[in-house]
Amino acid sequence: MRLPAPIGEAWDWQLAAACRDADPLVFFHPDNERGEPRASRVRAAKRICRRCPVRALCLGYALESGEHHGTWGGYTEDERRTLHRQATQHERDRGSGAD
């Protein structure tokens, strides 16, 4: 049995990403990074994301895949967890008729 070939189109958005030539360390924090060094790195990552033409696709990928690390689509790990919680709560509310 052969595995299906990878679908390149699913990843093509990355070719247009503003971060493509940036230092990946801007988007992923080192162990024990805290305070101003972390805040400064996050600000730098978000500046790159703000000008990115595929920002929404990047964020969508991170949310769908459950990406736990790094800044994706202009959102940090904590911000994506908040988005996920809000979406989950919204779905629960819709299911219970609370909308």
C-alpha positions in Angstrom: 0.0 0.0 0.0 1.3 3.4 -0.9 0.7 6.6 1.0 -0.8 9.5 -0.9 1.5 12.2 -2.2 1.7 15.3 -0.1 -0.6 18.1 -1.2 1.8 21.1 -1.8 -1.1 23.5 -2.3 -2.0 23.1 1.3 1.4 24.7 2.2 1.8 27.1 -0.6 0.7 30.0 1.5 4.0 29.8 3.4 5.8 30.8 0.2 4.3 34.3 0.5 4.8 34.6 4.3 6.5 37.8 5.6 8.4 35.7 8.1 9.9 33.5 5.3 13.3 35.2 5.5 13.1 36.3 9.1 15.0 34.7 12.0 12.8 32.0 13.4 14.0 32.8 16.9 11.9 35.9 16.7 8.8 33.7 16.7 9.7 31.1 19.2 10.8 31.9 22.7 13.9 30.3 24.3 13.5 28.4 27.6 12.8 30.6 30.6 12.5 33.8 28.6 10.5 36.3 30.7 9.7 40.0 31.1 11.0 42.7 28.8 13.1 40.3 26.6 10.1 38.2 25.8 7.8 41.2 25.3 10.4 42.8 23.0 10.7 39.6 20.9 6.9 39.2 20.7 6.5 42.9 19.5 9.1 42.2 16.8 7.3 39.0 15.7 4.0 40.9 15.6 5.5 43.7 13.5 6.4 41.1 10.9 3.0 39.5 11.1 1.2 42.8 10.6 2.6 43.2 7.1 2.1 39.6 6.1 -0.2 38.9 3.2 -1.0 35.4 4.5 -1.5 36.2 8.2 -5.1 34.8 8.3 -4.0 31.6 6.7 -1.1 31.3 9.1 -3.4 31.8 12.1 -5.9 29.4 10.8 -3.2 26.8 10.4 -2.0 27.3 13.9 -5.5 27.1 15.4 -6.5 24.0 13.3 -3.3 22.1 14.0 -3.3 23.0 17.7 0.2 24.6 17.4 1.3 25.1 21.0 4.5 27.1 20.4 5.5 30.3 18.8 3.8 33.4 17.3 1.6 32.4 14.3 -0.6 34.9 12.4 0.3 37.6 14.9 -0.9 35.7 17.9 1.2 34.2 20.7 0.5 30.8 22.3 -1.5 32.4 25.1 -3.6 34.5 22.7 -4.4 31.5 20.6 -5.5 29.6 23.7 -7.8 32.4 24.5 -9.2 32.4 20.9 -9.7 28.7 21.1 -11.5 29.0 24.5 -13.7 31.7 23.2 -14.6 29.7 20.1 -15.3 26.6 22.2 -17.6 28.7 24.5 -19.4 30.2 21.5 -20.0 26.7 20.1 -21.3 25.5 23.5 -23.6 28.6 23.8 -24.9 28.0 20.3 -25.6 24.4 21.1 -27.5 25.3 24.2 -29.6 27.9 22.5 -28.0 30.7 24.5 -27.3 32.8 21.4 
